[in-house]
Amino acid sequence: MAETDFGLRPDGTRKGSGYLGSLKLPNGNVATEFSIGVNLDGTERDIPTIVPTLTKEEITRLVSDIIPNNKPIPKTIIDKAVAHARMRMAKGLDPFAGPNDKVATPSDKGKGFMGSRLGK
């Protein structure tokens, strides 16, 4: 079965299905990663903002308002994205979800998203 083509990231690498899978935008398009450039320890690096540590409310806000209306990403979401990227990089992993990373599902407590293999 052929993989879905999600296009390219700003750095030219191929996008994947992300940590949460394809999230439908109001215009019918989908978002999987929503990359931003950040400075991590003196190096500019692209990281995903759609990460498993976001709450359901943050995901809804990204998908229904921030992404489609090209609004600034709140600092709380950026901080979670940076923390998640640092955690992955400390383990020698790419900040972006790879093919072996399980797509996350909402946690029972609704405080974020979790997947059994994320970041391991």
C-alpha positions as a printed Julia matrix, in Angstrom:
120×3 Matrix{Float64}:
   0.0    0.0    0.0
   1.39   3.43  -0.97
   2.06   5.97   1.74
   0.14   9.24   1.71
   2.19  12.17   0.43
   1.94  15.01   2.95
   4.44  17.18   1.06
   7.71  18.65   2.25
   8.79  20.46   5.4
  10.47  23.87   5.11
  13.88  22.11   5.29
  12.98  19.91   2.29
  12.48  16.63   4.19
   9.29  14.66   3.59
   6.4   15.17   6.02
   4.82  12.17   7.7
   1.5   11.42   9.37
   2.66  13.03  12.61
   1.96  11.97  16.18
  -1.82  12.45  15.96
  -2.48  11.41  12.37
  -4.3   13.59   9.84
  -6.31  16.37  11.49
  -8.99  17.82   9.22
  -9.01  21.59   8.76
 -12.21  23.59   8.1
 -11.29  23.95   4.39
 -11.03  20.16   3.94
  -7.23  20.03   3.94
  -5.34  18.18   6.68
  -2.57  19.05   9.12
  -0.19  16.4   10.48
   2.8   18.28  11.93
   2.52  22.07  11.47
   6.23  22.82  11.63
   7.86  25.88  13.14
  11.48  26.98  13.21
  12.99  27.4   16.67
  16.46  27.93  18.09
  17.52  24.84  20.03
  20.88  25.27  21.73
  22.12  27.75  19.14
  20.87  25.85  16.09
  17.78  26.77  14.06
  15.66  23.64  13.81
  12.22  22.77  12.43
   9.97  20.98  14.92
   6.31  19.92  14.87
   3.78  21.87  16.94
   1.23  19.04  16.79
   2.67  16.87  19.54
   1.17  14.32  21.95
   1.56  16.59  24.99
  -1.08  19.06  23.76
  -4.54  19.04  25.3
  -7.68  18.37  23.27
  -8.49  22.07  23.59
  -5.09  23.11  22.2
  -5.47  20.72  19.26
  -8.97  22.05  18.54
  -7.71  25.63  18.68
  -4.82  24.86  16.32
  -7.03  23.06  13.79
 -10.11  25.27  13.89
  -8.56  28.72  14.31
  -4.77  29.13  14.4
  -3.76  27.12  11.32
  -6.64  28.09   8.97
  -6.51  31.76   9.96
  -2.7   31.97   9.98
  -2.68  33.26  13.56
   0.35  33.3   15.85
   0.89  30.09  17.81
   0.41  30.63  21.56
   3.54  30.42  23.71
   2.05  27.52  25.7
   1.83  25.4   22.54
   5.32  26.42  21.39
   6.72  25.59  24.84
   5.16  22.11  24.72
   6.47  21.55  21.18
  10.0   22.6   22.22
   9.92  20.42  25.34
   8.74  17.44  23.3
  11.45  18.03  20.67
  14.16  18.28  23.35
  12.94  15.06  24.98
  13.08  13.22  21.64
  16.48  14.63  20.71
  17.91  13.7   24.14
  17.03  10.1   23.25
  18.72  10.39  19.85
  15.39  10.6   18.03
  14.16  13.05  15.42
  11.67  15.62  16.77
   9.22  14.52  14.09
   7.27  11.27  14.34
   8.86   8.44  12.41
   7.23   5.4   10.8
   7.65   3.39  14.02
   5.96   5.98  16.23
   2.39   5.05  17.03
  -0.31   7.58  16.25
  -1.49   8.9   19.61
  -5.03   8.7   20.93
  -6.72  10.98  23.46
  -5.82  10.08  27.02
  -8.59   9.05  29.42
  -7.95  12.09  31.58
  -8.12  14.51  28.65
  -4.92  16.23  29.77
  -3.08  15.43  26.57
  -2.46  12.72  24.07
  -0.48   9.56  24.52
   0.72   6.59  22.53
   2.41   3.45  23.73
   5.55   3.89  21.63
   5.94   7.66  21.47
   9.45   8.8   22.24
  10.7    5.34  23.11
